[in-house]
Amino acid sequence: MFGIVVSVVTLGLILAWTLRLPPRLLGVYSRPGFWYWLKVVVFFLLVKLRRWQGSRHKGGEDAGYGVKSRATPELMDCVQPLSEHPKAIDAVYFNSGSENGHYLVAATARRPHGVVNGVLYIRIPSLGVLQLPKTPDTMLFGDGKEFAAEGLRLSPAQAMKEWRIQYEGPMKLRGEPLSSFDVHLDAKWTSDQPYFDFDTDMDAMALARSMAREPWSREYFEDLKAAHQTHYEQMGRIEGTVVVDGHAYILRLDSMRDHSYGHKREWKHMHRYGLHMFTTEDKLQANVGIVCQPITCSQLELGYVSDGRQVIPVTSVDLPLWQHGEGGHPPTDYAFAFTAGNKEYVVEVSVVDSPQFYIGWEWESRVVERFATFKVNGRRGWGIAEWQYRYKGGRPHSYSSRDPAWASEIIKG
């Protein structure tokens, strides 16, 4: 009898030891535990199963991790209905750059009550960085029916082929808060490249490795489902004109754009991320980085490369976030490596300018939008290195006091 008791206790201690995960790095970043590789296999097979199921049923409510959200590109690349949640989301984002130092970033995130989180940056080397008058605040107000508010308008023209980027109104120079310029922007985004759907196109093994680091529980998988948003991206070109106080500047830029929509977006869950969207002189385009959202995945390696004909998912990213700007100051001169299509890419980043903005009623998120030059396997490149941080300082009264009167009465989440 004593031997049985000892055996049971010993087995229990061994089981408890194997289930215990190593301490998180800096209290945030999960590390592999004893069952890591078994969990990798399980999640890998789960993704493969869902992809097989998704191939038989095009689009549905249970999107993500192998299953598409909509049956056709036309149903994806348009204004989406917002859910009833106070933090419902339907967001589009464009960034672009050129080898001569011009950059443009435009984004509108539709939220309930006609709220739009809006961003517009235009960098003209001879002038500086133009930004919206409310920057670094992003709370804009529109009619809620379009990706538009307060002079900024992003309009789909042809699904996965063409968008219009327009703005008419005042802008100020970064670093000169009292400056004001009359700006008219009219540009066209076009592409003949395939899009990358993060619901279905991510590398299954990279996704499984990232998820297997986390402590699994029923609550974990409920959070994973609740936090899901459909997100897809596409490389293309922006061409157009921006007129600043009567002076016209021609824009010819290499670009990436994305579209996200889902039941809700809770920026308070996002600890930080570092994403790199670039074009090289031999026309390789990519978006590569790490996302840290601890309730779902504290080290999500993601991205893809595009040669204009095909899009290849990233299989690994060697960029330990905890070693790069964890205190809130992202590096401005650094390097990292990633692998896609059995090829390693070494990326060197040099930041040219780094404006920042805040998102949400409480400024829950701080985003540093870094215009950068790149060197990728020795090839020159240009683009955006966007780094995000959780922000807890709150939205200053000097900004919230300008909101419409009804804003103080609505449920914000």
Residue, then its C-alpha position, 0 to 999 in steps of 0.5 A: m500500500f505504501g508503495i502505491v501511495v509513493s508511486v501516485v505521489t511521485l507521478g503527481l509531482i512529475l506531472a506537475w513539474t511537466l505542466r509548469l511553464p518557465p517564468r515569462l521573460l520580463g513577466v510578458y514573453s512566454r517560453p517553451g515548456f516540457w510539452y512544447w513540441l507536442k503542443v506544436v504538433v497538435f496546433f499544426l494539425l488543428v490548423k491543417l484540419r481547419r484549412w481542409q474544412g475551410s476549403r469545403h465551406k467558403g467563408g463563415e462566422d468561425a473565421g481564422y486559423g485556416v478558415k476564410s471570413r468571406a466567400t469572395p474578395e468582393l465581399m472582403d474588400c469593402v466597408q464591413p458591417l460593425s458588430e454591436h460591441p462598443k469596440a467593433i472594428d473595420a479598419v483600412y491602412f496604407n503605407s508607402g515610400s520611395e527611394n528619394g525619401h517621400y513617404l505617405v501613411a493613411a489610415t481610417a478605422r471605423r468604430p461605432h457612433g461614426v467614430v474614425n481613428g484617422v491618421l495621415y502623414i505625408r513626408i516631402p523631403s524639401l518640406g518635412v512631415l505633414q500631419l493632421p491638425k489633431t495629431p497625435d490624437t486620432m479621434l475623428f468623427g464622420d457619418g460612420k458609413e465610409f472610411a472617411a472623416e474630417g477631410l480624409r477619405l479612403s475609398p474602394a474602387q475595385a476589389m483587390k485592384e484599386w483604392r482612392i486616397q484623398y484629403e482636403g483640409p489643413m495640416k501641420l508640420r511635425g515639430e511645428p504645432l502652430s503651423s498650418f498648410d492648406v493641403h489637397l491630396d488625391a492619389k490612386w492605389t493600384s495592384d495586380q498582385p495577390y493578397f495575403d489573408f492572415d486567416t488562411d495563408m500564414d505558415a502553419m508551423a510558424l503559427a503552431r510554434s508561436m501558440a505552443r509557447e503559451p499556457w493552454s486552458r479553456e480560458y486561453f482558447e476562449d480568448l483566442k476566439a474572442a480576440h480574432q480579427t480578419h486581416y489581409e494585406q496586399m502590395g501595390r503602388i500609390e501615384g498621385t499629387v499633393v498640393v501644399d499651399g498651392h505648390a504641387y508635389i508628384l507622388r510615386l510610391d511603393s506601397m502596402r495596404d491592409h484591411s482588418y475587421g472583427h467583432k472587436r479590437e481591444w488595444k488594451h490587450m496588445h503589449r507591443y509589436g514591431l512590423h517592417m514593410f519595405t520594398t527593395e531596389d529589385k522589387l522584393q516587397a515584404n511585411v515581417g515582424i513580431v506581435c506580442q498580445p499576451i492573452t493570445c500569443s506573446q511572440l507571434e512570428l508573422g509576415y510574407v514576401s512578395d516578388g510581384r507574382q507570388v506571396i510566400p509566408v514567413t516561416s521564422v523571425d529572429l527579432p526578440l522584442w524584449q531586447h529591442g526597445e522594451g522600455g518604449h524607445p524603439p531602436t533607430d539603427y538595428a538588424f534582424a533576420f527572417t526566413a521565407g521559402n527556405k531562404e534567409y533574409v538579413v534586414e538592416v533598418s535605419v530610421v529617417d523620421s519617427p512621428q507617433f500617434y495614440i489610438g482610442w478614447e483612453w489613448e490605449s495604444r501608442v504607435v511610432e510610425r518610423f519612415a526608414t531605409f532598409k538593406v535586405n541581403g545587401r539590396r537597398g530598400w525603403g518603407i515603414a517600420e511601425w512599432q506599437y506600445r501599450y499606453k497607460g497615460g490616458r487621453p489628455h483633457s485638452y484633446s477629449s474636451r474637443d469631442p462632440a458633446w454626445a461622446s461623454e454619454i456613450i458606452k466606450g467598452 
